Amino acid sequence: MKQFMDKDFLLSNGTAQKLYHEAAVGEPIFDYHCHLPPRDIAEDRRFSDLSNIWLGENHYGDHYKWRVMRANGIDEKLITGDADPYDKFLAWADTMPAIIGNPLYHWTHLELQRYFDITTPLNRESAPAIWKTANERIKNDPEFSVYGIFKKFKVYAVGTTDDPADTLEWHEKVRAAGKTETRVLPSFRPDRVLNIEKPDFAAYIAGLAKTAGKSINNLDELLAVLKDRVAFFDKLGCRASDHGLEYLPFETTKGAGNGPVQEGAWEKEVRDTFTAALAGKVPDAREAESWRTYILTRLAAEYHDKGWAMQIHIAAIRNVNSRAFKALGADTGYDAVHDHPVSAKLTKFLDYLESQGKLPKTILYSLNFYDFYSLATIMGGFQGSEIPGKMQLGSSWWFLDHKDGMEDQMKLLGNTGLLSRFVGMLTDSRSFLSYPRHEYFRRILCNILGTWAEDGEIPNDFKLLGGMARDISFGNAQRYFGK
């Protein structure tokens, strides 16, 4: 019987073990999509204790953990409330034995092993000793500043998530200080520009104008500001946009149906919709989707011209519990998987950009695994010679970044496209303790390749498979994002 999470954890055969230990394990990390706070990076933050770095504070933290704690009947005061940090940690320790089968069980123990050299399973009985040992390391070890963590885990680059109205002052401070070799890259996330039906839309546009130092009173002025913001982000190293959408929109002029896009009529309608929204009128659903389509296609053209990758995340339904949303706000663990149809509008959107010669490198993610076949096969119709793997099926994300989800996504990609060109794992995390998730991914990848080799399905050629493991772990992302 194997030991619990030993050095060959998730590696079921000798070839998988060799691929991981001799090829994948030493590769740097390109965490091209995360939600780490740029201020914490710029200030090289140190954390006060294990609860602070693990569970978060002031409604900002690891909502993966918060969800399962609620499922285990833990009082909200011990999750996002003002309880003593040690009591919150004990509540998490109490929850741990109940989450066997959830990737958090593996991630938590990988974090204990890699950050603290603790191999004891976490539960109520082991919690006091683990708390003491971990906190001594946090207090005394220089690796427990942000830059120390980056160095320890060979983090080559991180892509934070930033609004166009952000001044990016913390990114500028990171660059000016030069205290870390890790590249800290902003990512352009213009969701609030697209969400014209939201009640704070006009106020947001006013704030965007203030940041840009320009007026935004009509569509032309908005497009000019967005172009300038893209250029500003690019100057500070941005290599990707990011869009969180329920589904990929494609709606043009009212009455256009499936006919060709009537550019002039569409632009006029969008102008009128924007002017009305600035005056406080809420557009109807069709007008809002037409707006999103128009702005997204114009932004995609800018990304193409800058050589950025366009990341599109779909199929999350947000804030399903209105009472909890009112009390705690967004991103606190109350989102779920959506089930919109995706194929018809996605193909129209990509084809429109392709017909304009403005389709950028694109990474398509879905929170709903049932979308993966559609995404993988549609993107195959839009690959190009600019770069191998121009169109990417994004890594299993959020509710899918468990062992089964990662295996299924990579095998499906192999069946429908080129697994060898995959840009690999990202954390999508707000926690600086999340880097062992890349290890988790790499072990699963190496086990897939090793099992195929030992079953005689592919050559047992270490040079070939080791190169593939290294590329998917790091090299493909480095080339894809051009940094």
C-alpha positions in Angstrom: 0.0 0.0 0.0 1.3 3.4 -0.9 2.0 6.1 1.7 -0.3 9.1 1.9 0.8 11.7 -0.6 4.4 10.5 -0.8 7.0 11.6 -3.5 5.1 9.5 -6.1 1.7 10.8 -5.3 -0.6 10.5 -8.3 2.2 8.8 -10.3 1.0 5.2 -10.9 3.9 3.7 -12.8 7.6 4.0 -13.4 7.4 6.0 -16.6 5.1 8.6 -15.0 7.5 8.9 -12.0 10.5 9.4 -14.3 8.6 12.0 -16.4 7.6 14.0 -13.3 10.9 13.8 -11.3 13.3 14.2 -14.2 11.3 16.5 -16.5 8.4 18.4 -15.2 9.2 19.1 -11.5 12.0 21.6 -12.2 10.2 23.8 -14.7 9.4 27.4 -13.7 5.8 28.5 -13.2 4.0 30.8 -15.6 0.8 31.6 -13.7 -0.7 33.5 -16.5 -4.2 34.0 -14.9 -4.6 34.8 -11.2 -6.3 37.2 -8.8 -3.4 38.1 -6.6 -3.6 41.6 -5.2 -0.9 43.8 -7.0 -0.5 45.9 -3.8 0.5 42.8 -1.8 3.1 42.0 -4.4 4.5 45.5 -4.6 4.7 45.7 -0.8 6.3 42.2 -0.6 3.7 41.4 2.0 4.4 39.1 5.0 1.5 37.4 6.6 0.6 37.3 10.3 -0.4 33.6 10.7 -1.6 30.5 8.8 -5.2 31.6 9.0 -4.4 34.9 7.5 -2.5 33.5 4.5 -4.8 30.5 4.1 -8.4 31.6 4.7 -8.1 35.4 4.1 -9.6 38.4 5.8 -12.3 41.0 5.5 -14.3 39.0 2.9 -11.2 38.6 0.7 -9.7 35.2 0.7 -10.1 31.6 -0.5 -13.8 31.1 -1.3 -13.1 27.5 -2.3 -12.4 26.8 1.4 -15.3 28.9 2.5 -17.8 26.9 0.4 -16.9 23.6 1.9 -16.8 25.0 5.5 -20.4 26.2 5.0 -21.3 22.7 3.6 -19.8 21.3 6.9 -22.1 23.4 9.0 -19.4 25.9 10.2 -20.8 29.2 11.4 -20.1 32.2 9.1 -18.4 34.1 11.9 -15.6 31.4 11.7 -15.4 31.8 7.9 -15.7 35.4 6.9 -16.5 36.9 10.3 -14.4 38.5 13.0 -13.6 35.4 15.0 -10.1 34.8 16.4 -7.7 33.6 13.6 -6.9 30.5 15.6 -10.6 29.6 15.9 -11.0 30.0 12.2 -8.0 27.7 11.6 -9.5 25.1 14.0 -12.8 25.3 12.0 -10.8 24.6 8.8 -9.0 21.7 10.6 -12.4 20.3 11.7 -13.6 20.5 8.1 -10.6 18.7 6.5 -11.6 15.1 7.3 -15.0 15.8 5.8 -13.6 16.9 2.4 -11.9 13.7 1.3 -12.7 13.4 -2.4 -12.4 17.2 -2.9 -9.2 18.6 -4.4 -8.9 20.9 -1.5 -7.9 17.9 0.6 -4.9 17.3 -1.7 -4.1 21.0 -2.2 -4.1 21.7 1.6 -1.7 18.9 2.3 0.5 19.8 -0.6 0.7 23.3 0.8 1.6 22.0 4.3 4.3 19.8 2.7 5.8 22.3 0.3 5.7 25.5 2.4 6.1 24.0 5.9 7.6 20.5 5.6 4.6 19.2 7.5 3.5 15.7 6.4 0.9 15.0 9.2 -2.7 15.0 7.9 -4.6 18.1 9.2 -7.5 17.4 11.6 -8.6 18.7 15.1 -6.0 16.6 16.9 -3.0 17.6 14.8 -4.1 21.3 14.4 -2.3 22.8 17.5 1.1 21.4 16.5 0.6 22.4 12.9 -0.5 25.9 13.9 2.6 26.4 16.0 5.1 25.0 13.4 3.6 26.8 10.5 3.4 30.1 12.3 7.0 29.9 13.4 8.0 29.5 9.8 5.8 32.3 8.7 7.3 34.6 11.3 10.9 33.7 10.9 11.5 32.4 7.4 12.3 35.1 4.7 10.6 32.8 2.2 7.3 33.9 3.6 7.3 37.2 2.1 5.6 37.4 -1.3 9.0 37.7 -3.2 10.3 34.8 -1.1 7.4 32.6 -2.2 7.9 33.6 -5.8 11.6 32.6 -5.6 11.0 29.4 -3.8 8.5 28.1 -6.4 10.4 29.5 -9.4 7.5 31.7 -10.4 8.6 33.1 -13.8 5.5 35.3 -14.2 2.1 36.1 -12.8 -0.8 37.6 -14.7 -3.0 39.6 -12.3 -6.5 40.7 -13.2 -7.0 44.4 -13.6 -9.8 46.8 -14.6 -9.2 49.3 -17.5 -9.9 52.0 -14.9 -7.1 50.8 -12.7 -4.1 53.2 -12.5 -1.7 50.2 -12.4 0.3 52.1 -9.8 1.3 48.9 -7.9 2.6 47.3 -11.1 4.6 50.4 -11.8 6.1 50.2 -8.2 7.0 46.5 -8.7 8.9 47.4 -11.9 10.6 50.5 -10.4 11.7 48.6 -7.3 13.2 45.7 -9.1 13.2 43.5 -6.1 11.8 40.3 -7.7 12.8 38.4 -10.8 9.2 37.3 -11.3 7.5 39.2 -14.0 4.3 40.8 -12.6 2.0 41.4 -15.6 -1.3 43.1 -15.7 -4.2 41.5 -17.5 -6.9 43.7 -19.1 -10.4 42.7 -17.7 -13.0 45.1 -19.1 -16.2 43.3 -17.8 -17.6 46.5 -16.4 -17.4 48.2 -19.8 -19.4 45.3 -21.3 -22.0 45.2 -18.6 -24.1 48.2 -19.8 -27.2 47.0 -18.1 -25.7 47.3 -14.6 -27.0 50.1 -12.4 -23.5 51.5 -11.8 -22.5 51.6 -15.5 -22.7 55.4 -16.0 -20.7 56.0 -12.8 -18.1 53.4 -13.9 -17.7 55.2 -17.2 -17.2 58.5 -15.4 -14.5 56.8 -13.3 -12.8 55.4 -16.4 -12.7 58.8 -17.9 -11.2 60.3 -14.8 -8.4 57.7 -14.8 -7.7 58.3 -18.4 -7.8 62.0 -18.0 -10.2 62.4 -20.9 -14.0 62.9 -21.4 -16.3 60.0 -22.4 -19.6 61.5 -23.7 -20.1 59.3 -26.8 -19.0 56.1 -28.4 -16.1 57.5 -30.3 -14.6 58.9 -27.0 -15.1 55.6 -25.2 -13.4 53.6 -28.0 -10.5 56.1 -28.0 -10.1 55.8 -24.2 -10.2 52.0 -24.4 -7.5 52.0 -27.1 -5.3 54.3 -24.9 -5.8 52.0 -21.9 -4.9 48.9 -24.0 -1.7 50.8 -25.0 -1.0 51.7 -21.3 -1.5 48.1 -20.1 0.8 46.9 -23.0 3.5 49.3 -21.9 3.5 47.7 -18.4 3.9 44.2 -19.9 0.3 43.1 -20.4 0.1 40.1 -22.7 -3.5 39.0 -22.2 -7.0 40.2 -21.7 -9.6 38.4 -19.6 -13.3 38.3 -19.9 -15.8 36.7 -17.5 -19.1 36.1 -19.5 -22.1 34.0 -18.9 -21.9 33.1 -22.6 -20.1 34.4 -25.6 -22.4 37.0 -27.1 -23.2 37.6 -30.8 -26.0 40.0 -31.5 -25.9 42.9 -34.1 -28.6 45.1 -35.6 -32.2 44.5 -34.6 -33.8 42.4 -37.3 -30.5 41.3 -38.9 -31.2 37.7 -38.2 -28.6 35.4 -39.7 -27.7 37.7 -42.6 -24.5 39.7 -42.9 -23.6 42.2 -40.3 -24.9 45.7 -41.3 -22.0 47.6 -39.9 -23.4 51.2 -40.2 -26.8 50.3 -38.8 -25.2 48.3 -35.9 -22.8 51.2 -35.0 -25.7 53.7 -35.0 -27.7 51.5 -32.7 -24.8 51.0 -30.3 -24.2 54.7 -30.2 -27.8 55.3 -29.3 -27.7 52.6 -26.6 -24.6 54.0 -25.1 -25.9 57.6 -25.0 -29.1 56.4 -23.4 -27.2 54.4 -20.8 -25.1 57.4 -19.8 -28.4 59.2 -19.2 -29.6 56.4 -16.9 -31.8 54.3 -19.3 -31.4 50.6 -18.9 -31.1 48.8 -22.2 -33.2 45.7 -22.9 -31.6 42.3 -23.1 -31.1 42.4 -26.9 -29.6 45.9 -26.9 -27.2 44.9 -24.0 -26.0 41.8 -25.9 -25.5 43.9 -29.1 -23.4 46.4 -27.0 -21.3 43.5 -25.6 -20.8 42.0 -29.0 -19.7 45.4 -30.5 -17.3 46.4 -27.8 -15.8 42.9 -27.5 -15.1 42.7 -31.3 -13.5 46.2 -31.2 -11.4 45.2 -28.2 -10.4 41.9 -29.8 -9.1 43.8 -32.8 -6.9 45.8 -30.4 -5.6 42.6 -28.8 -4.8 41.2 -32.2 -2.8 44.2 -33.1 -0.8 44.1 -29.8 -0.2 40.4 -30.0 -2.1 39.7 -26.8 -4.0 36.5 -26.0 -7.8 36.9 -25.4 -9.0 34.8 -22.5 -12.7 34.1 -22.4 -14.2 32.5 -19.3 -17.9 31.4 -19.7 -20.6 29.4 -17.9 -20.4 30.9 -14.4 -23.7 32.0 -12.9 -22.9 34.5 -10.2 -24.2 35.2 -6.7 -27.0 32.7 -6.7 -27.9 33.4 -3.0 -29.2 36.9 -2.9 -29.3 37.1 0.9 -25.6 36.1 1.1 -24.7 38.5 -1.7 -26.3 41.3 0.2 -24.4 40.4 3.4 -21.0 39.5 2.0 -20.8 40.8 -1.6 -19.3 39.1 -4.7 -16.6 36.4 -4.8 -17.4 34.9 -1.5 -18.4 31.4 -2.6 -21.9 31.7 -4.0 -21.3 31.2 -7.7 -22.2 28.0 -9.7 -22.0 26.4 -13.1 -24.2 27.8 -15.9 -25.7 26.0 -18.8 -26.1 28.4 -21.7 -25.8 27.0 -25.3 -22.5 28.1 -26.7 -21.8 26.8 -30.2 -23.9 29.0 -32.5 -22.8 32.4 -31.1 -19.2 31.4 -30.5 -18.8 30.4 -34.1 -20.3 33.6 -35.4 -18.1 35.7 -33.0 -14.9 34.0 -34.1 -15.8 34.0 -37.7 -16.6 37.7 -37.6 -13.1 38.4 -36.2 -11.5 36.0 -38.6 -13.2 37.7 -41.6 -11.9 41.0 -40.4 -8.4 39.6 -40.1 -8.5 40.5 -36.4 -8.8 37.2 -34.5 -6.2 37.3 -31.7 -4.7 34.3 -30.0 -7.6 33.0 -27.9 -8.0 30.8 -24.9 -11.6 29.4 -24.3 -12.5 28.3 -20.8 -15.8 26.9 -19.6 -17.0 26.1 -16.2 -19.3 23.5 -17.6 -17.5 20.4 -18.9 -20.4 19.7 -21.3 -19.1 22.7 -23.3 -15.7 21.3 -23.9 -16.3 19.3 -27.0 -18.0 22.3 -28.6 -15.1 24.6 -27.7 -12.4 22.2 -28.7 -13.9 21.4 -32.1 -14.9 25.0 -32.9 -11.5 26.4 -32.1 -10.0 23.8 -34.5 -11.6 25.7 -37.3 -9.7 28.9 -36.4 -6.2 27.8 -35.8 -3.5 29.7 -37.7 0.1 29.8 -38.8 1.0 32.8 -36.5 1.8 30.5 -33.6 1.3 26.8 -32.9 -1.8 26.4 -30.8 -3.2 29.8 -31.5 -6.6 28.7 -30.3 -6.4 27.1 -26.9 -8.9 25.0 -24.8 -8.3 26.5 -21.4 -7.2 24.5 -18.4 -9.9 23.0 -16.3 -11.0 25.9 -14.2 -12.6 26.6 -10.8 -15.1 23.8 -10.2 -13.3 21.6 -12.7 -9.7 21.9 -11.5 -9.8 18.6 -9.7 -8.0 15.3 -10.8 -10.9 14.1 -12.9 -11.5 17.4 -14.5 -7.9 17.9 -15.4 -7.6 14.4 -16.8 -10.8 14.7 -18.8 -9.8 18.1 -20.3 -6.3 17.0 -21.4 -7.6 13.7 -22.8 -10.3 15.5 -24.7 -7.8 18.0 -26.0 -5.6 15.1 -27.1 -8.5 13.5 -28.9 -9.7 16.6 -30.7 -6.5 18.7 -31.2 -2.9 19.0 -30.0 -2.3 18.2 -26.3 1.4 18.9 -27.1 0.7 22.6 -27.7 -1.4 23.1 -24.5 -0.3 26.2 -22.5 -1.0 24.3 -19.2 -2.1 25.2 -15.7 -3.0 28.4 -14.0 -4.0 29.0 -10.4 -7.0 31.4 -10.9 -6.3 32.1 -7.2 -6.3 34.9 -4.6 -3.9 33.0 -2.4 -0.1 33.1 -2.4 -0.1 29.5 -1.1 -1.6 28.2 -4.4 1.5 27.3 -6.3 1.4 23.5 -5.4 -1.6 23.4 -7.7 0.9 23.5 -10.6 2.6 20.5 -9.1 -0.8 18.7 -8.8 -1.4 19.4 -12.5 2.1 18.3 -13.6 1.7 15.0 -11.7 -1.6 14.3 -13.4 -0.1 15.2 -16.8 2.9 13.0 -16.3 0.6 10.1 -15.2 -1.4 10.4 -18.3 1.6 10.3 -20.6 3.3 7.6 -18.5 0.2 5.4 -18.5 -0.2 5.7 -22.3 3.5 4.8 -22.7 3.4 1.8 -20.4 0.2 0.6 -22.1 2.0 0.7 -25.4 -0.3 3.4 -26.9 2.6 5.8 -27.5 6.4 5.3 -27.7 8.2 5.0 -24.3 10.6 7.7 -25.5 11.8 9.9 -22.6 13.2 12.5 -24.9 9.9 12.9 -26.7 7.6 12.7 -23.6 9.9 14.6 -21.3 10.0 17.4 -23.8 6.3 17.4 -24.0 5.9 17.4 -20.2 8.3 20.4 -20.0 6.5 22.3 -22.7 3.0 21.9 -21.2 4.4 22.7 -17.7 6.0 25.9 -18.8 7.6 26.3 -22.3 4.4 26.5 -24.3 3.0 29.3 -22.1 6.3 31.2 -22.3 6.3 31.1 -26.0 2.5 31.7 -26.3 2.5 34.9 -24.2 5.7 36.1 -25.7 7.5 36.9 -22.4 
